[in-house]
Amino acid sequence: MYQFELAADSHEIDAYFERNDRDDIDQIAYPIVAIAPNQPVIGVVRIYEVEPGVWYGGRLGTHVDYRKG
């Protein structure tokens, strides 16, 4: 079981990787953050268009309280 925890800043995230987790897709991706009123962040994902009208998502993260299954 994994626990979702918000990083304090990007340096904290980078500490999990040998260098960082950035890639070429980051240059074209749009981050989406899901929030609920009076709640912390409940989910994150990045989306990017691979060709006109075709979008992919990746790096999905969901707070454990909002997962099903």
PDB file with SEQRES, HELIX, SHEET and CRYST1 records, atoms N, CA, C and O in Angstrom:
SEQRES   1 A   69  MET TYR GLN PHE GLU LEU ALA ALA ASP SER HIS GLU ILE          
SEQRES   2 A   69  ASP ALA TYR PHE GLU ARG ASN ASP ARG ASP ASP ILE ASP          
SEQRES   3 A   69  GLN ILE ALA TYR PRO ILE VAL ALA ILE ALA PRO ASN GLN          
SEQRES   4 A   69  PRO VAL ILE GLY VAL VAL ARG ILE TYR GLU VAL GLU PRO          
SEQRES   5 A   69  GLY VAL TRP TYR GLY GLY ARG LEU GLY THR HIS VAL ASP          
SEQRES   6 A   69  TYR ARG LYS GLY                                              
HELIX    1 AA1 SER A   10  ASP A   14  1                                   5    
HELIX    2 AA2 ASP A   24  GLN A   27  5                                   4    
HELIX    3 AA3 VAL A   64  TYR A   66  5                                   3    
SHEET    1 AA1 3 TYR A  30  ILE A  35  0                                        
SHEET    2 AA1 3 VAL A  41  GLU A  51 -1                                        
SHEET    3 AA1 3 VAL A  54  THR A  62 -1                                        
CRYST1    1.000    1.000    1.000  90.00  90.00  90.00 P 1           1          
ATOM      1  N   MET A   1       0.846  -1.172   0.000  1.00  0.00           N  
ATOM      2  CA  MET A   1       0.000   0.000   0.000  1.00  0.00           C  
ATOM      3  C   MET A   1       0.892   1.235   0.000  1.00  0.00           C  
ATOM      4  O   MET A   1       1.860   1.314   0.756  1.00  0.00           O  
ATOM      5  N   TYR A   2       0.563   2.174  -0.835  1.00  0.00           N  
ATOM      6  CA  TYR A   2       1.286   3.433  -0.902  1.00  0.00           C  
ATOM      7  C   TYR A   2       0.461   4.523  -0.240  1.00  0.00           C  
ATOM      8  O   TYR A   2      -0.767   4.452  -0.201  1.00  0.00           O  
ATOM      9  N   GLN A   3       1.139   5.520   0.272  1.00  0.00           N  
ATOM     10  CA  GLN A   3       0.441   6.657   0.868  1.00  0.00           C  
ATOM     11  C   GLN A   3       0.791   7.902   0.073  1.00  0.00           C  
ATOM     12  O   GLN A   3       1.959   8.142  -0.236  1.00  0.00           O  
ATOM     13  N   PHE A   4      -0.209   8.687  -0.254  1.00  0.00           N  
ATOM     14  CA  PHE A   4      -0.042   9.926  -1.009  1.00  0.00           C  
ATOM     15  C   PHE A   4       0.371  11.035  -0.057  1.00  0.00           C  
ATOM     16  O   PHE A   4      -0.279  11.256   0.965  1.00  0.00           O  
ATOM     17  N   GLU A   5       1.437  11.723  -0.383  1.00  0.00           N  
ATOM     18  CA  GLU A   5       1.880  12.842   0.441  1.00  0.00           C  
ATOM     19  C   GLU A   5       2.343  13.954  -0.487  1.00  0.00           C  
ATOM     20  O   GLU A   5       3.080  13.705  -1.441  1.00  0.00           O  
ATOM     21  N   LEU A   6       1.918  15.160  -0.215  1.00  0.00           N  
ATOM     22  CA  LEU A   6       2.329  16.284  -1.045  1.00  0.00           C  
ATOM     23  C   LEU A   6       3.764  16.677  -0.726  1.00  0.00           C  
ATOM     24  O   LEU A   6       4.161  16.746   0.437  1.00  0.00           O  
ATOM     25  N   ALA A   7       4.526  16.931  -1.765  1.00  0.00           N  
ATOM     26  CA  ALA A   7       5.891  17.410  -1.576  1.00  0.00           C  
ATOM     27  C   ALA A   7       5.853  18.890  -1.227  1.00  0.00           C  
ATOM     28  O   ALA A   7       4.974  19.627  -1.676  1.00  0.00           O  
ATOM     29  N   ALA A   8       6.804  19.307  -0.433  1.00  0.00           N  
ATOM     30  CA  ALA A   8       6.865  20.710  -0.039  1.00  0.00           C  
ATOM     31  C   ALA A   8       7.273  21.588  -1.215  1.00  0.00           C  
ATOM     32  O   ALA A   8       6.817  22.725  -1.332  1.00  0.00           O  
ATOM     33  N   ASP A   9       8.129  21.064  -2.083  1.00  0.00           N  
ATOM     34  CA  ASP A   9       8.585  21.825  -3.251  1.00  0.00           C  
ATOM     35  C   ASP A   9       9.202  20.862  -4.260  1.00  0.00           C  
ATOM     36  O   ASP A   9       9.301  19.662  -4.005  1.00  0.00           O  
ATOM     37  N   SER A  10       9.615  21.397  -5.407  1.00  0.00           N  
ATOM     38  CA  SER A  10      10.154  20.544  -6.467  1.00  0.00           C  
ATOM     39  C   SER A  10      11.467  19.882  -6.063  1.00  0.00           C  
ATOM     40  O   SER A  10      11.788  18.809  -6.573  1.00  0.00           O  
ATOM     41  N   HIS A  11      12.230  20.490  -5.168  1.00  0.00           N  
ATOM     42  CA  HIS A  11      13.489  19.888  -4.724  1.00  0.00           C  
ATOM     43  C   HIS A  11      13.228  18.590  -3.960  1.00  0.00           C  
ATOM     44  O   HIS A  11      14.003  17.639  -4.057  1.00  0.00           O  
ATOM     45  N   GLU A  12      12.151  18.558  -3.216  1.00  0.00           N  
ATOM     46  CA  GLU A  12      11.800  17.338  -2.488  1.00  0.00           C  
ATOM     47  C   GLU A  12      11.436  16.224  -3.464  1.00  0.00           C  
ATOM     48  O   GLU A  12      11.791  15.067  -3.237  1.00  0.00           O  
ATOM     49  N   ILE A  13      10.747  16.547  -4.525  1.00  0.00           N  
ATOM     50  CA  ILE A  13      10.404  15.560  -5.545  1.00  0.00           C  
ATOM     51  C   ILE A  13      11.664  15.062  -6.240  1.00  0.00           C  
ATOM     52  O   ILE A  13      11.837  13.858  -6.429  1.00  0.00           O  
ATOM     53  N   ASP A  14      12.534  15.971  -6.617  1.00  0.00           N  
ATOM     54  CA  ASP A  14      13.763  15.599  -7.315  1.00  0.00           C  
ATOM     55  C   ASP A  14      14.649  14.670  -6.494  1.00  0.00           C  
ATOM     56  O   ASP A  14      15.442  13.920  -7.064  1.00  0.00           O  
ATOM     57  N   ALA A  15      14.533  14.704  -5.175  1.00  0.00           N  
ATOM     58  CA  ALA A  15      15.356  13.862  -4.313  1.00  0.00           C  
ATOM     59  C   ALA A  15      15.065  12.372  -4.530  1.00  0.00           C  
ATOM     60  O   ALA A  15      15.888  11.535  -4.159  1.00  0.00           O  
ATOM     61  N   TYR A  16      13.923  12.023  -5.116  1.00  0.00           N  
ATOM     62  CA  TYR A  16      13.578  10.630  -5.375  1.00  0.00           C  
ATOM     63  C   TYR A  16      14.227  10.087  -6.645  1.00  0.00           C  
ATOM     64  O   TYR A  16      14.157   8.887  -6.908  1.00  0.00           O  
ATOM     65  N   PHE A  17      14.842  10.936  -7.417  1.00  0.00           N  
ATOM     66  CA  PHE A  17      15.398  10.534  -8.702  1.00  0.00           C  
ATOM     67  C   PHE A  17      16.892  10.815  -8.738  1.00  0.00           C  
ATOM     68  O   PHE A  17      17.373  11.719  -8.055  1.00  0.00           O  
ATOM     69  N   GLU A  18      17.628  10.041  -9.535  1.00  0.00           N  
ATOM     70  CA  GLU A  18      19.062  10.257  -9.650  1.00  0.00           C  
ATOM     71  C   GLU A  18      19.358  11.677 -10.121  1.00  0.00           C  
ATOM     72  O   GLU A  18      20.253  12.336  -9.592  1.00  0.00           O  
ATOM     73  N   ARG A  19      18.630  12.134 -11.087  1.00  0.00           N  
ATOM     74  CA  ARG A  19      18.756  13.515 -11.562  1.00  0.00           C  
ATOM     75  C   ARG A  19      17.445  14.243 -11.259  1.00  0.00           C  
ATOM     76  O   ARG A  19      17.368  15.044 -10.327  1.00  0.00           O  
ATOM     77  N   ASN A  20      16.434  13.958 -12.049  1.00  0.00           N  
ATOM     78  CA  ASN A  20      15.077  14.462 -11.826  1.00  0.00           C  
ATOM     79  C   ASN A  20      14.146  13.623 -12.689  1.00  0.00           C  
ATOM     80  O   ASN A  20      14.599  12.739 -13.415  1.00  0.00           O  
ATOM     81  N   ASP A  21      12.866  13.891 -12.613  1.00  0.00           N  
ATOM     82  CA  ASP A  21      11.926  13.086 -13.400  1.00  0.00           C  
ATOM     83  C   ASP A  21      11.432  13.833 -14.632  1.00  0.00           C  
ATOM     84  O   ASP A  21      10.451  13.422 -15.251  1.00  0.00           O  
ATOM     85  N   ARG A  22      12.089  14.908 -14.987  1.00  0.00           N  
ATOM     86  CA  ARG A  22      11.672  15.676 -16.159  1.00  0.00           C  
ATOM     87  C   ARG A  22      11.998  14.902 -17.438  1.00  0.00           C  
ATOM     88  O   ARG A  22      12.984  14.168 -17.506  1.00  0.00           O  
ATOM     89  N   ASP A  23      11.147  15.085 -18.443  1.00  0.00           N  
ATOM     90  CA  ASP A  23      11.408  14.502 -19.749  1.00  0.00           C  
ATOM     91  C   ASP A  23      10.921  15.470 -20.822  1.00  0.00           C  
ATOM     92  O   ASP A  23      10.399  16.540 -20.509  1.00  0.00           O  
ATOM     93  N   ASP A  24      11.094  15.093 -22.079  1.00  0.00           N  
ATOM     94  CA  ASP A  24      10.715  15.985 -23.187  1.00  0.00           C  
ATOM     95  C   ASP A  24       9.226  16.318 -23.195  1.00  0.00           C  
ATOM     96  O   ASP A  24       8.828  17.387 -23.659  1.00  0.00           O  
ATOM     97  N   ILE A  25       8.410  15.411 -22.687  1.00  0.00           N  
ATOM     98  CA  ILE A  25       6.965  15.646 -22.671  1.00  0.00           C  
ATOM     99  C   ILE A  25       6.612  16.822 -21.763  1.00  0.00           C  
ATOM    100  O   ILE A  25       5.619  17.510 -21.998  1.00  0.00           O  
ATOM    101  N   ASP A  26       7.404  17.052 -20.748  1.00  0.00           N  
ATOM    102  CA  ASP A  26       7.138  18.177 -19.846  1.00  0.00           C  
ATOM    103  C   ASP A  26       7.075  19.512 -20.578  1.00  0.00           C  
ATOM    104  O   ASP A  26       6.418  20.444 -20.114  1.00  0.00           O  
ATOM    105  N   GLN A  27       7.752  19.611 -21.714  1.00  0.00           N  
ATOM    106  CA  GLN A  27       7.753  20.860 -22.480  1.00  0.00           C  
ATOM    107  C   GLN A  27       6.400  21.149 -23.117  1.00  0.00           C  
ATOM    108  O   GLN A  27       6.076  22.304 -23.394  1.00  0.00           O  
ATOM    109  N   ILE A  28       5.605  20.100 -23.352  1.00  0.00           N  
ATOM    110  CA  ILE A  28       4.315  20.284 -24.036  1.00  0.00           C  
ATOM    111  C   ILE A  28       3.123  19.913 -23.168  1.00  0.00           C  
ATOM    112  O   ILE A  28       1.979  20.138 -23.564  1.00  0.00           O  
ATOM    113  N   ALA A  29       3.371  19.349 -21.992  1.00  0.00           N  
ATOM    114  CA  ALA A  29       2.285  18.836 -21.143  1.00  0.00           C  
ATOM    115  C   ALA A  29       1.609  19.948 -20.348  1.00  0.00           C  
ATOM    116  O   ALA A  29       2.205  20.979 -20.035  1.00  0.00           O  
ATOM    117  N   TYR A  30       0.347  19.696 -20.039  1.00  0.00           N  
ATOM    118  CA  TYR A  30      -0.431  20.570 -19.162  1.00  0.00           C  
ATOM    119  C   TYR A  30      -0.738  19.797 -17.878  1.00  0.00           C  
ATOM    120  O   TYR A  30      -1.295  18.701 -17.936  1.00  0.00           O  
ATOM    121  N   PRO A  31      -0.386  20.351 -16.735  1.00  0.00           N  
ATOM    122  CA  PRO A  31      -0.736  19.672 -15.492  1.00  0.00           C  
ATOM    123  C   PRO A  31      -2.183  19.966 -15.106  1.00  0.00           C  
ATOM    124  O   PRO A  31      -2.673  21.079 -15.297  1.00  0.00           O  
ATOM    125  N   ILE A  32      -2.851  18.971 -14.568  1.00  0.00           N  
ATOM    126  CA  ILE A  32      -4.202  19.138 -14.047  1.00  0.00           C  
ATOM    127  C   ILE A  32      -4.186  18.698 -12.588  1.00  0.00           C  
ATOM    128  O   ILE A  32      -3.684  17.623 -12.259  1.00  0.00           O  
ATOM    129  N   VAL A  33      -4.734  19.529 -11.730  1.00  0.00           N  
ATOM    130  CA  VAL A  33      -4.782  19.239 -10.303  1.00  0.00           C  
ATOM    131  C   VAL A  33      -6.244  19.189  -9.883  1.00  0.00           C  
ATOM    132  O   VAL A  33      -6.989  20.142 -10.110  1.00  0.00           O  
ATOM    133  N   ALA A  34      -6.659  18.084  -9.272  1.00  0.00           N  
ATOM    134  CA  ALA A  34      -8.033  17.931  -8.795  1.00  0.00           C  
ATOM    135  C   ALA A  34      -8.096  18.312  -7.322  1.00  0.00           C  
ATOM    136  O   ALA A  34      -7.352  17.786  -6.494  1.00  0.00           O  
ATOM    137  N   ILE A  35      -8.989  19.224  -7.017  1.00  0.00           N  
ATOM    138  CA  ILE A  35      -9.173  19.648  -5.630  1.00  0.00           C  
ATOM    139  C   ILE A  35     -10.657  19.595  -5.290  1.00  0.00           C  
ATOM    140  O   ILE A  35     -11.517  19.639  -6.170  1.00  0.00           O  
ATOM    141  N   ALA A  36     -10.930  19.503  -4.023  1.00  0.00           N  
ATOM    142  CA  ALA A  36     -12.302  19.556  -3.535  1.00  0.00           C  
ATOM    143  C   ALA A  36     -12.387  20.716  -2.553  1.00  0.00           C  
ATOM    144  O   ALA A  36     -11.387  21.053  -1.921  1.00  0.00           O  
ATOM    145  N   PRO A  37     -13.555  21.333  -2.408  1.00  0.00           N  
ATOM    146  CA  PRO A  37     -13.681  22.452  -1.475  1.00  0.00           C  
ATOM    147  C   PRO A  37     -13.208  22.067  -0.069  1.00  0.00           C  
ATOM    148  O   PRO A  37     -13.597  21.032   0.473  1.00  0.00           O  
ATOM    149  N   ASN A  38     -12.374  22.914   0.499  1.00  0.00           N  
ATOM    150  CA  ASN A  38     -11.864  22.730   1.861  1.00  0.00           C  
ATOM    151  C   ASN A  38     -11.119  21.410   2.055  1.00  0.00           C  
ATOM    152  O   ASN A  38     -11.101  20.870   3.161  1.00  0.00           O  
ATOM    153  N   GLN A  39     -10.506  20.886   0.996  1.00  0.00           N  
ATOM    154  CA  GLN A  39      -9.752  19.635   1.060  1.00  0.00           C  
ATOM    155  C   GLN A  39      -8.377  19.850   0.431  1.00  0.00           C  
ATOM    156  O   GLN A  39      -8.185  20.792  -0.338  1.00  0.00           O  
ATOM    157  N   PRO A  40      -7.421  18.978   0.756  1.00  0.00           N  
ATOM    158  CA  PRO A  40      -6.126  19.044   0.075  1.00  0.00           C  
ATOM    159  C   PRO A  40      -6.263  18.548  -1.358  1.00  0.00           C  
ATOM    160  O   PRO A  40      -7.349  18.151  -1.780  1.00  0.00           O  
ATOM    161  N   VAL A  41      -5.195  18.569  -2.085  1.00  0.00           N  
ATOM    162  CA  VAL A  41      -5.186  18.034  -3.446  1.00  0.00           C  
ATOM    163  C   VAL A  41      -5.593  16.568  -3.393  1.00  0.00           C  
ATOM    164  O   VAL A  41      -5.093  15.800  -2.571  1.00  0.00           O  
ATOM    165  N   ILE A  42      -6.519  16.188  -4.290  1.00  0.00           N  
ATOM    166  CA  ILE A  42      -6.966  14.796  -4.292  1.00  0.00           C  
ATOM    167  C   ILE A  42      -6.442  14.021  -5.492  1.00  0.00           C  
ATOM    168  O   ILE A  42      -6.524  12.793  -5.511  1.00  0.00           O  
ATOM    169  N   GLY A  43      -5.906  14.711  -6.495  1.00  0.00           N  
ATOM    170  CA  GLY A  43      -5.341  14.006  -7.638  1.00  0.00           C  
ATOM    171  C   GLY A  43      -4.589  14.928  -8.569  1.00  0.00           C  
ATOM    172  O   GLY A  43      -4.825  16.135  -8.601  1.00  0.00           O  
ATOM    173  N   VAL A  44      -3.683  14.343  -9.324  1.00  0.00           N  
ATOM    174  CA  VAL A  44      -2.895  15.088 -10.304  1.00  0.00           C  
ATOM    175  C   VAL A  44      -2.683  14.220 -11.535  1.00  0.00           C  
ATOM    176  O   VAL A  44      -2.672  12.994 -11.435  1.00  0.00           O  
ATOM    177  N   VAL A  45      -2.517  14.842 -12.684  1.00  0.00           N  
ATOM    178  CA  VAL A  45      -2.188  14.145 -13.924  1.00  0.00           C  
ATOM    179  C   VAL A  45      -1.619  15.183 -14.884  1.00  0.00           C  
ATOM    180  O   VAL A  45      -1.914  16.373 -14.767  1.00  0.00           O  
ATOM    181  N   ARG A  46      -0.821  14.740 -15.813  1.00  0.00           N  
ATOM    182  CA  ARG A  46      -0.392  15.643 -16.884  1.00  0.00           C  
ATOM    183  C   ARG A  46      -0.997  15.130 -18.181  1.00  0.00           C  
ATOM    184  O   ARG A  46      -1.093  13.920 -18.387  1.00  0.00           O  
ATOM    185  N   ILE A  47      -1.403  16.036 -19.053  1.00  0.00           N  
ATOM    186  CA  ILE A  47      -1.948  15.652 -20.355  1.00  0.00           C  
ATOM    187  C   ILE A  47      -1.124  16.319 -21.436  1.00  0.00           C  
ATOM    188  O   ILE A  47      -0.551  17.390 -21.234  1.00  0.00           O  
ATOM    189  N   TYR A  48      -1.072  15.661 -22.603  1.00  0.00           N  
ATOM    190  CA  TYR A  48      -0.329  16.229 -23.720  1.00  0.00           C  
ATOM    191  C   TYR A  48      -0.933  15.717 -25.024  1.00  0.00           C  
ATOM    192  O   TYR A  48      -1.436  14.596 -25.104  1.00  0.00           O  
ATOM    193  N   GLU A  49      -0.868  16.566 -26.031  1.00  0.00           N  
ATOM    194  CA  GLU A  49      -1.447  16.256 -27.338  1.00  0.00           C  
ATOM    195  C   GLU A  49      -0.372  15.627 -28.214  1.00  0.00           C  
ATOM    196  O   GLU A  49       0.673  16.236 -28.443  1.00  0.00           O  
ATOM    197  N   VAL A  50      -0.617  14.413 -28.706  1.00  0.00           N  
ATOM    198  CA  VAL A  50       0.365  13.717 -29.534  1.00  0.00           C  
ATOM    199  C   VAL A  50       0.157  13.982 -31.024  1.00  0.00           C  
ATOM    200  O   VAL A  50       1.084  13.863 -31.826  1.00  0.00           O  
ATOM    201  N   GLU A  51      -1.064  14.340 -31.374  1.00  0.00           N  
ATOM    202  CA  GLU A  51      -1.399  14.797 -32.720  1.00  0.00           C  
ATOM    203  C   GLU A  51      -2.696  15.572 -32.571  1.00  0.00           C  
ATOM    204  O   GLU A  51      -3.379  15.422 -31.558  1.00  0.00           O  
ATOM    205  N   PRO A  52      -3.054  16.387 -33.537  1.00  0.00           N  
ATOM    206  CA  PRO A  52      -4.254  17.199 -33.366  1.00  0.00           C  
ATOM    207  C   PRO A  52      -5.476  16.375 -32.952  1.00  0.00           C  
ATOM    208  O   PRO A  52      -5.908  15.470 -33.666  1.00  0.00           O  
ATOM    209  N   GLY A  53      -6.013  16.709 -31.791  1.00  0.00           N  
ATOM    210  CA  GLY A  53      -7.207  16.055 -31.286  1.00  0.00           C  
ATOM    211  C   GLY A  53      -6.976  14.756 -30.531  1.00  0.00           C  
ATOM    212  O   GLY A  53      -7.932  14.152 -30.044  1.00  0.00           O  
ATOM    213  N   VAL A  54      -5.722  14.309 -30.423  1.00  0.00           N  
ATOM    214  CA  VAL A  54      -5.413  13.067 -29.703  1.00  0.00           C  
ATOM    215  C   VAL A  54      -4.560  13.415 -28.485  1.00  0.00           C  
ATOM    216  O   VAL A  54      -3.431  13.889 -28.615  1.00  0.00           O  
ATOM    217  N   TRP A  55      -5.125  13.171 -27.294  1.00  0.00           N  
ATOM    218  CA  TRP A  55      -4.470  13.535 -26.044  1.00  0.00           C  
ATOM    219  C   TRP A  55      -4.163  12.292 -25.223  1.00  0.00           C  
ATOM    220  O   TRP A  55      -4.953  11.350 -25.179  1.00  0.00           O  
ATOM    221  N   TYR A  56      -3.017  12.304 -24.580  1.00  0.00           N  
ATOM    222  CA  TYR A  56      -2.630  11.245 -23.644  1.00  0.00           C  
ATOM    223  C   TYR A  56      -2.479  11.858 -22.262  1.00  0.00           C  
ATOM    224  O   TYR A  56      -2.235  13.055 -22.115  1.00  0.00           O  
ATOM    225  N   GLY A  57      -2.629  11.017 -21.261  1.00  0.00           N  
ATOM    226  CA  GLY A  57      -2.389  11.433 -19.890  1.00  0.00           C  
ATOM    227  C   GLY A  57      -1.335  10.548 -19.265  1.00  0.00           C  
ATOM    228  O   GLY A  57      -1.157   9.399 -19.671  1.00  0.00           O  
ATOM    229  N   GLY A  58      -0.644  11.073 -18.290  1.00  0.00           N  
ATOM    230  CA  GLY A  58       0.383  10.288 -17.621  1.00  0.00           C  
ATOM    231  C   GLY A  58       0.709  10.864 -16.263  1.00  0.00           C  
ATOM    232  O   GLY A  58       0.275  11.962 -15.913  1.00  0.00           O  
ATOM    233  N   ARG A  59       1.475  10.113 -15.511  1.00  0.00           N  
ATOM    234  CA  ARG A  59       1.897  10.497 -14.170  1.00  0.00           C  
ATOM    235  C   ARG A  59       0.698  10.810 -13.276  1.00  0.00           C  
ATOM    236  O   ARG A  59       0.657  11.831 -12.589  1.00  0.00           O  
ATOM    237  N   LEU A  60      -0.255   9.917 -13.308  1.00  0.00           N  
ATOM    238  CA  LEU A  60      -1.462  10.068 -12.510  1.00  0.00           C  
ATOM    239  C   LEU A  60      -1.156   9.785 -11.045  1.00  0.00           C  
ATOM    240  O   LEU A  60      -0.485   8.807 -10.716  1.00  0.00           O  
ATOM    241  N   GLY A  61      -1.649  10.640 -10.183  1.00  0.00           N  
ATOM    242  CA  GLY A  61      -1.530  10.428  -8.749  1.00  0.00           C  
ATOM    243  C   GLY A  61      -2.867  10.736  -8.100  1.00  0.00           C  
ATOM    244  O   GLY A  61      -3.483  11.759  -8.397  1.00  0.00           O  
ATOM    245  N   THR A  62      -3.321   9.849  -7.208  1.00  0.00           N  
ATOM    246  CA  THR A  62      -4.607  10.029  -6.549  1.00  0.00           C  
ATOM    247  C   THR A  62      -4.466   9.784  -5.054  1.00  0.00           C  
ATOM    248  O   THR A  62      -3.878   8.790  -4.626  1.00  0.00           O  
ATOM    249  N   HIS A  63      -5.007  10.696  -4.275  1.00  0.00           N  
ATOM    250  CA  HIS A  63      -5.007  10.532  -2.817  1.00  0.00           C  
ATOM    251  C   HIS A  63      -5.734   9.246  -2.467  1.00  0.00           C  
ATOM    252  O   HIS A  63      -6.766   8.935  -3.061  1.00  0.00           O  
ATOM    253  N   VAL A  64      -5.209   8.501  -1.513  1.00  0.00           N  
ATOM    254  CA  VAL A  64      -5.761   7.192  -1.160  1.00  0.00           C  
ATOM    255  C   VAL A  64      -7.237   7.265  -0.766  1.00  0.00           C  
ATOM    256  O   VAL A  64      -7.974   6.309  -1.010  1.00  0.00           O  
ATOM    257  N   ASP A  65      -7.685   8.352  -0.174  1.00  0.00           N  
ATOM    258  CA  ASP A  65      -9.084   8.477   0.227  1.00  0.00           C  
ATOM    259  C   ASP A  65     -10.044   8.566  -0.953  1.00  0.00           C  
ATOM    260  O   ASP A  65     -11.254   8.424  -0.772  1.00  0.00           O  
ATOM    261  N   TYR A  66      -9.528   8.798  -2.157  1.00  0.00           N  
ATOM    262  CA  TYR A  66     -10.390   8.956  -3.325  1.00  0.00           C  
ATOM    263  C   TYR A  66     -10.222   7.824  -4.351  1.00  0.00           C  
ATOM    264  O   TYR A  66     -10.739   7.916  -5.464  1.00  0.00           O  
ATOM    265  N   ARG A  67      -9.519   6.785  -3.984  1.00  0.00           N  
ATOM    266  CA  ARG A  67      -9.365   5.621  -4.857  1.00  0.00           C  
ATOM    267  C   ARG A  67     -10.496   4.634  -4.642  1.00  0.00           C  
ATOM    268  O   ARG A  67     -11.039   4.524  -3.543  1.00  0.00           O  
ATOM    269  N   LYS A  68     -10.842   3.924  -5.688  1.00  0.00           N  
ATOM    270  CA  LYS A  68     -11.863   2.877  -5.578  1.00  0.00           C  
ATOM    271  C   LYS A  68     -11.251   1.576  -6.060  1.00  0.00           C  
ATOM    272  O   LYS A  68     -10.385   1.571  -6.935  1.00  0.00           O  
ATOM    273  N   GLY A  69     -11.701   0.484  -5.490  1.00  0.00           N  
ATOM    274  CA  GLY A  69     -11.244  -0.803  -5.987  1.00  0.00           C  
ATOM    275  C   GLY A  69     -10.379  -1.540  -5.009  1.00  0.00           C  
ATOM    276  O   GLY A  69      -9.922  -2.646  -5.299  1.00  0.00           O  
TER     277      GLY A  69                                                      
END                                                                             
